[in-house]
Amino acid sequence: MPVDLDALVNVAVLDQFAVPATYQPLVSLPGAPAFSIQGVFDADHEIVLEEVAASEMKAAGHSTTVPVIGVRTADLGLTPKQGDRVTVAGVVHQIRDIHPDGDGWVDLILQRRR
C-alpha cells in the first residue's frame, strides 16, 4: 500500500510551523479574489542559482537567500504561477519560481515587492 506523505508529513509540518498568508492569483486565475492560506515561511532561504547549477562549469557556483513559503498543493486549489502574489505578515511578495516536491508540497520562491 502506498504511503500518503501529504497526509502523514505535510499536514503535521503545517500544524507545527505554519503562518497565515494571503494568496492573490493574478496570473493563475486573473480576476479571482485573494484567499487565505497557511504555509511555512522562511525569509532567508538559501538557494543555488539555477543558471549556475545547470552549467557545466567546474566552478564552485554561488547561492543567494530569498524568501520562500512552502504550502500544501491541495490547500491552494490551483496551480501556482509566476507573477501571483503572496502576502506574509503584511509584506507583499511576487512568485518568482515554483518548486513542487511531487508529494503534495510546493515551495514558492518569492521576491519582495517594493
KEDO-418160 format. One record per residue (C-alpha): residue number from 1; x negated, y negated, z negated. Coordinates in nm, 3 decimals, decimal comma. Layout:
   n      px      py      pz
 NUM       X       Y       Z
...
//
This chain:
   n      px      py      pz
   1   0,000   0,000   0,000
   2  -0,144  -0,342   0,095
   3  -0,228  -0,588  -0,180
   4  -0,038  -0,918  -0,172
   5  -0,319  -1,162  -0,257
   6  -0,086  -1,457  -0,221
   7   0,142  -1,331  -0,498
   8  -0,138  -1,198  -0,719
   9  -0,404  -1,465  -0,683
  10  -0,278  -1,783  -0,517
  11   0,023  -1,824  -0,746
  12  -0,196  -1,770  -1,055
  13  -0,453  -2,023  -0,932
  14  -0,182  -2,286  -0,884
  15  -0,034  -2,210  -1,227
  16  -0,369  -2,294  -1,386
  17  -0,520  -2,568  -1,171
  18  -0,252  -2,737  -0,957
  19  -0,195  -3,110  -0,945
  20   0,109  -3,277  -0,789
  21   0,071  -3,429  -0,444
  22   0,284  -3,564  -0,161
  23   0,260  -3,431   0,194
  24   0,353  -3,660   0,483
  25   0,387  -3,460   0,808
  26   0,311  -3,743   1,052
  27   0,177  -3,511   1,325
  28   0,316  -3,168   1,234
  29   0,677  -3,292   1,205
  30   0,698  -3,654   1,327
  31   0,984  -3,843   1,168
  32   1,031  -3,590   0,886
  33   1,024  -3,725   0,531
  34   0,733  -3,677   0,294
  35   0,773  -3,397   0,038
  36   0,617  -3,287  -0,290
  37   0,356  -3,011  -0,303
  38   0,113  -2,872  -0,558
  39  -0,249  -2,798  -0,485
  40  -0,594  -2,755  -0,627
  41  -0,770  -3,085  -0,564
  42  -1,146  -3,138  -0,557
  43  -1,256  -3,496  -0,492
  44  -1,618  -3,393  -0,425
  45  -1,606  -3,057  -0,248
  46  -1,933  -2,971  -0,072
  47  -1,908  -2,856   0,290
  48  -2,167  -2,770   0,553
  49  -2,107  -2,983   0,859
  50  -1,978  -2,754   1,134
  51  -2,186  -2,902   1,412
  52  -2,498  -2,807   1,215
  53  -2,372  -2,464   1,114
  54  -2,272  -2,384   1,474
  55  -2,603  -2,493   1,622
  56  -2,885  -2,253   1,693
  57  -3,141  -2,484   1,541
  58  -3,359  -2,329   1,276
  59  -3,338  -2,646   1,068
  60  -3,210  -2,639   0,712
  61  -2,895  -2,826   0,817
  62  -2,709  -3,058   0,587
  63  -2,392  -3,084   0,389
  64  -2,170  -3,357   0,255
  65  -1,899  -3,394  -0,005
  66  -1,539  -3,459   0,090
  67  -1,203  -3,446  -0,087
  68  -1,021  -3,114  -0,038
  69  -0,686  -2,983  -0,152
  70  -0,608  -2,612  -0,145
  71  -0,243  -2,512  -0,114
  72  -0,032  -2,202  -0,057
  73   0,070  -2,182   0,307
  74   0,419  -2,070   0,201
  75   0,464  -2,385  -0,009
  76   0,405  -2,610   0,292
  77   0,679  -2,466   0,511
  78   0,493  -2,593   0,819
  79   0,162  -2,561   0,997
  80  -0,058  -2,849   0,878
  81  -0,210  -3,067   1,148
  82  -0,497  -3,312   1,166
  83  -0,354  -3,657   1,108
  84  -0,094  -3,554   0,850
  85  -0,141  -3,728   0,515
  86  -0,168  -3,608   0,157
  87  -0,139  -3,842  -0,143
  88  -0,304  -3,732  -0,468
  89  -0,297  -3,949  -0,782
  90  -0,185  -4,248  -0,575
  91  -0,470  -4,217  -0,323
  92  -0,372  -4,156   0,040
  93  -0,586  -3,913   0,241
  94  -0,567  -3,807   0,604
  95  -0,622  -3,444   0,700
  96  -0,947  -3,409   0,896
  97  -0,968  -3,031   0,920
  98  -0,772  -2,721   0,823
  99  -0,934  -2,403   0,684
 100  -0,686  -2,117   0,629
 101  -0,820  -1,810   0,446
 102  -0,587  -1,557   0,611
 103  -0,433  -1,456   0,275
 104  -0,176  -1,731   0,228
 105  -0,409  -2,014   0,122
 106  -0,531  -2,313   0,320
 107  -0,793  -2,573   0,234
 108  -0,711  -2,913   0,378
 109  -1,027  -3,115   0,434
 110  -0,935  -3,477   0,368
 111  -1,063  -3,825   0,438
 112  -0,964  -4,109   0,211
 113  -0,766  -4,376   0,395
 114  -0,893  -4,728   0,344
//
